[in-house]
Every structure is written in structure tokens, then in C-alpha cells.
Amino acid sequence: MSGFVEVTEGNSPLVLGLPHTGTNVPPDVWATLNDTGRALADTDWHIDRLYADLVPQVTTVRTLIHRYVIDVNRDPEGASLYPGQNTTELCPTTDFDGQGIYRAGLAPDAATIAARLKRYHRPYHTALQAALQRVRKTHGFAVLYDCHSIRSDIPFLFDGRLPDFNIGSSGGATCDPEIQHIVLQECQAATGYSHILNGRFKGGWTTRHYGQPDSGIHAIQMELAQMTYLTDEASPWTYDLTKATRLREKLATILKRLCDWSPK
């Protein structure tokens, strides 16, 4: 197992994916980044802390590698998640504002991308696949909840302000309808928060790849607006304990219901 992947095993049916919380950038990659890239602005800041210990016995799979090295939530073949819309690549060359992150002439070439796939992308998915298979063997099914966050105002990616809770199930294809209903119902009941189902973020490659309800693996993505738990959506990306405590109560309710769910 790669030293860049952390796995915590639990006995419940629920698996949490944490693909974008890592901030590790190997020295050889760091040397090629410009100041914009070195800011690591597109990290899912503190999401591992936000979800920590919300419910017992969940399995978590987390990569420590930053998404600027390689985005483990992208198709390894490089296909776009959102054809026709601005997005970032498997090995991003711009940040979410469309600004270049590499020094001139040092963006990764095909050979570099292939090497990063083998070293960083593949081990994460090997671990995630093993976790889902283990859980499915125990319970007869597994539920993957993919944990994300993003700034709520990014004109390069979307118009206007992003809702607080962004639920993605690829139009309902990646999970049992009841799982989608549980998450949506809890978001609708969350006073003071906005929500949307399959809006700008319909579920990344991880959700779409693993979400195969007929095979007993259900996947759903939650993209949180960072203003729901950060003091400000800018450096130093401060975790706001008051906001986060309130949000964690709602997230705990969602995860508990998913832990208790079973297919009819």
C-alpha cells in the first residue's frame, strides 16, 4: 500500500472517500509550480477534520497527495467530467480561477502524467476498491459517501453563489433512490442552509465509477460550500469552530442514517 494513502477500517456499511484534503506535494513537483500553484488554494480545506468521528465504525480512505499533483477524482483516461464546461484536468494546469499553476514550460507531459497515475492515482483507488469490496462482503452492500468542499464563488466554474449542500448522484444513477432521498431530506431540513441535487456538481469520477447499485455498491457525493465551516474562503483558510460545530451536527445525522440504511 502506498505511503500516501491512509485507510481506517470500520465495521459499518459506510465508506468515506477523502480525495482532496491532502496537501503533500513531492519536491520534484513543487519545484515546477509557480506562486499560484504553491498557494494550493483548491484544497478541500479541513474536510477530514470536519467529518472526523461523526459516527462510529465508518471506513475512511484518504490520500495525502494534493490534487495539483494528480486529481484522484478524475478519469484516469483524462475524459472531462463536464464536457463543454470549465473544469480542471487529471493533472491540473490551472487553478479553479483559470490561472496557470506551473512555471513556464514545466507543465506535466504525457510521460509525467503516466508516472503520477501509477504512483499516486492508482494506489488511492486500489485502497478504495479494497475497502468497498471488504464492506460489501460483510454486509452484502456498501455505501460510498465522497466528501468534498469548494469555494462558493468561482466565476470560472459556475455563475452566482454555490448552494451550501451540493448532492451528486449523476442523476440518480449511482445509488439506490432511498439513499439519495435520505441525503436530500436531511439537507432540506437543515435550517439556514441551501441545497441542490445534481446541480453544477453531479458527482465526480469516483462517484460515477464506483456507484453501481445493481452490484451492491452505492455512491453519493457531497460538495460543501466552504463558507459553511470556514471563517473566510481565502488564505489562511481558518476552520471556524462555531460554524463547523453546527454543520457537523447535520452531517452526523446524514451519516448515521446512511449507516442504518439497508436495501429492501
C-alpha positions, 0 to 999 in steps of 0.5 A: 500500500502506498505511503500516501494513502491512509485507510481506517477500517470500520465495521459499518456499511459506510465508506468515506472517500477523502480525495482532496484534503491532502496537501503533500506535494513531492519536491520534484513537483513543487519545484515546477509550480509557480506562486499560484500553484504553491498557494494550493488554494483548491484544497478541500480545506479541513474536510477530514477534520470536519467529518472526523468521528461523526459516527462510529465504525465508518471506513475512511480512505484518504490520500495525502497527495494534493490534487495539483499533483494528480486529481484522484477524482478524475478519469484516469483516461483524462475524459472531462467530467463536464464536457463543454464546461470549465473544469480542471484536468487529471493533472491540473494546469490551472487553478479553479480561477483559470490561472496557470499553476506551473512555471513556464514550460514545466507543465506535466507531459504525457510521460509525467502524467503516466508516472503520477497515475501509477504512483499516486492515482492508482494506489488511492483507488486500489485502497478504495476498491479494497475497502468497498469490496471488504464492506460489501462482503460483510454486509452484502452492500456498501455505501460510498459517501465522497466528501468534498468542499469548494469555494462558493464563488468561482466565476470560472466554474459556475455563475452566482453563489454555490448552494451550501449542500451540493448532492451528486448522484449523476442523476440518480444513477449511482445509488439506490433512490432511498439513499439519495432521498435520505441525503436530500431530506436531511439537507432540506431540513437543515435550517439556514442552509441551501441545497441542490441535487445534481446541480453544477456538481453531479458527482465526480469520477469516483462517484460515477465509477464506483456507484453501481447499485445493481452490484451492491455498491452505492455512491453519493457525493457531497460538495460543501460550500466552504463558507459553511465551516470556514471563517473566510474562503481565502488564505489562511483558510481558518476552520471556524469552530462555531460554524463547523460545530453546527454543520457537523451536527447535520452531517452526523445525522446524514451519516448515521442514517446512511449507516442504518440504511439497508436495501429492501 
